[in-house]
Amino acid sequence: MRRKAATLLIPGPRVGRSRWRTAFADFDWVLLFLVAIIAGLGLLNLYSATYATAHSVKFTQQIMWVALGTLSYFLFSMIDYRSLRRWTWVAHVGVIFGILAVRFFFEAVKGSQRWIMLGPIRIQPTELAKLAVILSLARLLQDWDEQIIDKRTVAYSIAALILPVLLVAWQPDLGSASLLGLIILSMSLMLVQTIWPIIVTMLTGLAALPLLWERMHSYQQGRVLAFLDPGADPTGAAWQTSQSVKAIGSGQISGKGFMEATQNHFNFLPEHWTDFPFSVWAEEWGFLGSVGLLMVFLLLILWIANVGLHAKGKFGQAICVGVAAMIFFHTVVNILMVTGWAPVVGVPLPLISYGGSSVLTIMTGLGLVSSVSKRRREI
């Protein structure tokens, strides 16, 4: 009897180990490694940008957000992304109500209404809208591929997808509205069989520029004019871009060294923890360090594209395209902005810029990609 009892006790730990191995079977360690590198470099850069200022508490807060983002990453990695398909439009409607709530019930911050204030916590529905749009459009593409919806439903769905873009532009947050539009356009290319829809869309956008200019606020027009002619207002609207370019240029080839960025420490560079973290990085690590950081972003985007190519079904493929587009356009617009090649529109650099909503959105999106990768071999 004792031998039998001892034998019965043996399988328990093996079952536990088996479940653990099953949970992490086919886990995408390459994706996690690239994400960890970028998030780690972001924390390193934020510490240097804020350690000797009144904003040093932002580093501690960012650690908390990265921890929550990591939890979200693993949570959505373990969830079967296909189970989210039925909830996509529910989340989409919820985000729309969140954007409307910001507009009507919360005060403006720096000229625009973007945040839901819950005590010390600020939530930006615009960031969550990017995920909602990606999931909703992914479901639409899957339904269209399976031919289970008619053209009228497609038209209504497209209108629902465009609505968050218009509401975000109304806040006004033209930078985020443009990014939402670019994400939708990138994912929509999965349906395009000829180049003409792309040409028509581009021409329509160019034709709408005069109307957009008339609807812009004076400070937004000032940023565009400062971008077109920085010398016209070097101490006003063009100050941020001018100081950013000087910081990047002063880094030269190898940089000034960690925590040695003078443009940052003497407060010549404004908003260096949110809009201009790349300027801090370039001043400290130079051209070589800047190229290295951008290469990691490039590897991440290419790996997400690789996951999408091997995904099972249009829904998973579209999620990967959407997340890759979100990271790509965030990175490109931010780099163009801080180097003077685009107006300052407040677009964060993924996992490098300070901001809880941005970190949670990016990490959740990457968690969905991890979920797609984990199940790419399933039938």
N, C-alpha and C positions, 0 to 999 in steps of 0.2 A: 504493500500500500504506500509506503514511504517513497519507493522508487517511482510509482505512478504519479504521486502528487508532485514529486520533483520534476517529472517529465512535463506535467501539465503547466508548470510555471515557466518553462523555457520559451514557448512561442510568443508570449506577451511582448517582450522587448523587440523581437524580430518584426512583429506586426507594426509596432511603433516606428521602427526604422524604415520599414517598407512604405508606410504612409508618408513619412518625411521625404523619402526618395521619390515617391510618386508626385508629391506636390511640386518638387523642383526638377522633375523629369523634363528634358528638352528646354530648360530655362535658358534664356538668351543672356549669357554672361558677357558677351562682347558689348551688347547694348548697355548693360548695367555698368560696365567698366568705363565706357565713353561718357555716360551721364555722370558718374562719380568724379571723373577728371574735371569736367566743366564745372560742376557744383563746387568741388574743392577749390578750384582756381578762383571761382566767384567769391567764396568766403575769404580767401587769402587777399584778394584785391579789395574787398569791402573793408577788411580790417585795416589795411594800409590807408584807405581813403578816409576813415573816420576815427582812428585810434586817438588822435591828438586834438579832436574837436568836440564840440557840444553834441555831436551826432553819434558818439561812440556807442550809445545804446542800440543803434540800428544794427550793429554787428550781432549782438545778443539776440535781438528779435529775428534776424535773418537765420540764425542757427535754428531757432524754433520753427520757422517756416520751412526750412530745408528738411528738418526732421519730420514735420507733418507731410511734406511733399514726398519724402521717401516712403512713409507709411502708405500714402495713397498709391504710390508707384507699385509697391508689392501687393496691395489689395487688388488693384485692377489687373495686375499680372496674373493673379490666381483666379479671378473671375473670368468665366468664358465670355468673351466680348460679344458673341452671338446672342447671348441672353439679354443684352442691352437693346437689341433692335426694337423690341416692343415698347420701350420706354423713351425712345428718342424724341418723339413729338411732345410728350409730356414735359421733358426737360426743356425743350425748345420754348414752349409756352411759358414755363416757369421763368426762364431767363428774360423773356419779353416783359413779363410783369415786373421783374426786378429792375429792368432798365427804366420802365415807366415810374416805378416807385422812387427811384433816384431823382428823376426829373421833377416830380410833384411834391415829394415829402422831405427831401434833404437839401441842405444848403450847398451852394456852389463853393468849390475850392479852387483858387487860382483861375477864376474866370469860367469854370465849367463844372457841371454836375455829374460826377462819375462814381461816387462812393456811397455805400450804405453804412452809416455810422451805428455801430453797436458797442457803445462805451469806448474802450480803447482800441477796439477792433474795427478795421475798415475793410469792407468787401467791395470789390469792383465787378459788378455784373458784366461789364464789357468783356473782361477776360474770360469769364465763364461762357459768354456767348460764343466765343471761338470754338470751344469744345462742343457746345450744343449744335452749332451750324455744321461742324464736321460730322457729327453722328447723324443728324437729320438728313444731310445730303448723301451720306453713305447709305442710309436706308433707302432713300429715293432711288439711288443708282442701282441698288440691289433689287428693289421692286420692279424697276424699269427693265432690268436684265431678265427677270423672271416673268415679265409681261403680266403682272397681276394688278396693274393700275391702268386707267384710261388717260387720255390726253387732258381731260378737264381736271382730273386729280393732280396731274403733273403741273398744270398751270397754277392751281391753288397752292401747291407745295412750293413752287418757285417764288410766288408772292410772299409766302410765309418766311422763306429763306432771306429774301431781300429786306423784309420789315426790320430786323435787328440792325441792319446796315444803316437804314434811314434814321432809326431812333438814336443810334450812337452818334451819327452826324449831327443830330438835333441837340445833343447835350451841351455844347458842341465838342466832339472829339474826332476830328477829321483823320488823325493818324490811325486810330483804331478802326474807324469806319473803312478807311482805305485797305487796311490789312484784312478785314473781314471780306471785303469785295475781292481781294486777290486770292484769298483761300477758296472762295466759292468758284472763282474763275478757273483756278488750277484744278480743282476737282471736276469741274464741268468738262474739262478737256478730255476726260475719259469717255465722253459720249461723242466727241467731235470726230468726224470722218474726213472732213475737208478743212482747209485753212480759212474759208470765207466767214464762218461765224466769228473767228478770232478777229479778222479784219473789221467786220461790222461792229463788234464790241469796242474795239480800240477807237474807231472813228466816232462812235456815239459818245465815248468818254471825252474825247477831245472837243466835240461839239458842245458838251455840257460845261466845259471849263468857264466860259463867261458867266453863266448862271451861277455856278459854284462861287465864283469870285464875288458876286453881288451879295451872296448869302453869308459870306465869311465875316467874322467879327473884325474890328479894327486891329486888334493885337495879332490876329492870324494873318491879316494882310501885311502887317508890318514885318512879320517873320519871313514871308515870301519875298517882299521887297528887299529885306536885308540879305536874303540868300542871293538874289539877282545882282545886288550892288552892295557888298559888305562895307565898302569905303564910305558910303553915304551916311551911315549912322554907326560909326565904330564903337561908341560908348553906350549905345542904346540897344536896339533889337539885334544888332550884329555882335554884341559883346560876347555872348555865349560861344558862338561859332568861332570867333576870333581867338578867344582864350583856349578853346579846345584844339584848334589847329596848332597854336604855339606849343601847347603841352605835348602833342603828338610829335611835332618836329624836334622839340628839345630832347626827346629820347634818343634820337639818332640811331645808330646801328644796334648797340647792345643795351641801351638804357642807363638810367642813373642809379639803379639798384632798388631793392625792396625798401619801401617806406622813405624813399629819398626824392619823391616827386614834389618839387618846389611849387609848381603851379597849383597843386592840390593843397599843400599844407599852408600856403599863404592866402588861400581862399580866392585866388584869381579865377579858378575854374568853378562856376556855379553848378549846383545839382550834380556833383560828380559821383554821387552814390546811386543815382537813378538813371538820368539821361546820358551821362558822360563817363561811365566807368571804364570804357575802352580807352578814353584819353588818359586816365590814371595809369592803366595797364601799359599803354604805349610809352608813356614818359618813364616808367620804372624799368620796363623790360625791352624797350627799343623796337626796332624793325623786326629783329629776329624773333623776339617774344610775341610780337603781334601776329606775325605769319604763323607761328606755332599755334597760337590760340585759334586762329581762323582755320587752320588745318584740322584741328580736333572737331570744330563745328562741321567742316566739310565731310569728315569721316562719319560723323553721326548722321548727317543727312543722307549720305550714300548708303549707310547700313540700313536706315529706315526704308529707303527705296528698295534695297535688296529683300528686306522682309516682305514688302508689298508685292514684289514680283513672285514670291513663293507662297503667298497667302492663298487660302482656299475660299473662293467666292468673292464676289464684287464688294461685299460689305467690308471685309477685312482689307482688301486692296485699297478701297476708298479711304478708310481710316488712316492707313499709312501715308497715302498721298496728301491727305489733309494735314496731318501732324508734320510731315516733312515740309509742306508749304508754309505752315505756321512758323516753324523754326527758321526756315530759309529767309522768308520775307522780314521777320523780326530782326534777324542778324544783318541782312543787307541794308535795310532802311536805317537801322541804328548806326552802322558804320558810315553810310553815306551822310547821315545827319551830322555826326561828330567830326567828319573830315571836310565839311563845307560843301558837299556835293548835293545836298538836299536840305530843305528848310527844317528847322527844329520843330518836330511834331510830337515829342514825348513818347517815342516808341522804345520800350526797354530791350536790353540785350539779354536773351534767354539765359537764366540761371546765373547771370553775372550782375545784372542790375538789382538793386534792393527793391523788394516788393512782395508781399505775401500772396496776393491774388495771382500775380504773374507766375511765381514759383509753383503754386498749387496747380495752376492750369497746365503749365509745361510738363510737370512731373506726372500728372494724371494722364495727359495725352501720351507720354512716353510709356506709361504703364499699360495703356491700351495697345500700343505697338508691341510691347513685350508679350501681351496676351495673344496677339495675332501670331507672333513668332513661335510661341510655345505650342500652338495648336496647328501649325502649318502642315504637319504630317497626318493629321486626323482626316478621316473620310467624311 
